[in-house]
Amino acid sequence: MSAPESSERSKVRLTVDMPPALHRRLKQFANAAALELDVADVPVAVIMRLLASRLTLRRGDEGYDLEVEKLVDQVMADLRAQLEK
């Protein structure tokens, strides 16, 4: 087995600017998730990585289902609306 490509071993930082109200709602979601999962903290970064993982699933990938397809469709519709502004 060969060593992983350097891009698979390293991490890439992503910074996202968002309105304060959206940030508060995201933190509230993270806090509610922590309560539901009975853990001290759910980092927003983990939530964002999970969302990115879901959005990039393709048919045939493990975990791909109609809910993923709906999420992708919703994000694409939101993107179209944003680009039309």
QUISULPE-V705035 format. One record per residue. N is the residue number from 1. SS is DSSP state (hx for helix, st for strand, lp for the rest). PHI is phi in degrees with one decimal (* if undefined). Layout:
{{N | SS | PHI} {N | SS | PHI}}
This chain:
{{1 | lp | *} {2 | lp | -82.6} {3 | lp | -69.0} {4 | lp | -62.4} {5 | lp | -57.9} {6 | hx | -59.7} {7 | hx | -67.4} {8 | hx | -83.6} {9 | hx | -88.4} {10 | lp | -97.7} {11 | lp | -110.2} {12 | lp | -115.9} {13 | lp | -86.6} {14 | lp | -125.7} {15 | lp | -109.7} {16 | lp | -124.6} {17 | lp | -87.3} {18 | lp | -147.8} {19 | lp | -62.5} {20 | hx | -54.5} {21 | hx | -64.3} {22 | hx | -67.3} {23 | hx | -62.1} {24 | hx | -61.5} {25 | hx | -65.0} {26 | hx | -65.6} {27 | hx | -64.4} {28 | hx | -62.8} {29 | hx | -61.6} {30 | hx | -61.4} {31 | hx | -67.1} {32 | hx | -65.0} {33 | hx | -63.6} {34 | hx | -61.1} {35 | hx | -62.7} {36 | hx | -65.2} {37 | hx | -87.1} {38 | lp | 56.5} {39 | lp | -125.8} {40 | lp | -70.4} {41 | lp | -156.1} {42 | lp | -121.2} {43 | lp | -65.8} {44 | hx | -58.9} {45 | hx | -59.4} {46 | hx | -65.6} {47 | hx | -61.3} {48 | hx | -65.0} {49 | hx | -64.1} {50 | hx | -64.9} {51 | hx | -62.4} {52 | hx | -61.9} {53 | hx | -62.8} {54 | hx | -65.7} {55 | hx | -64.1} {56 | lp | -100.0} {57 | lp | -64.9} {58 | lp | -123.8} {59 | lp | -50.9} {60 | lp | 96.7} {61 | lp | -73.0} {62 | lp | -61.9} {63 | lp | 97.0} {64 | lp | -74.7} {65 | lp | -152.5} {66 | hx | -63.5} {67 | hx | -66.0} {68 | hx | -64.2} {69 | hx | -59.4} {70 | hx | -64.2} {71 | hx | -60.7} {72 | hx | -61.2} {73 | hx | -60.9} {74 | hx | -65.5} {75 | hx | -65.8} {76 | hx | -63.3} {77 | hx | -63.3} {78 | hx | -63.9} {79 | hx | -62.8} {80 | hx | -58.2} {81 | hx | -62.3} {82 | hx | -64.2} {83 | hx | -71.7} {84 | hx | -80.3} {85 | lp | -70.5}}
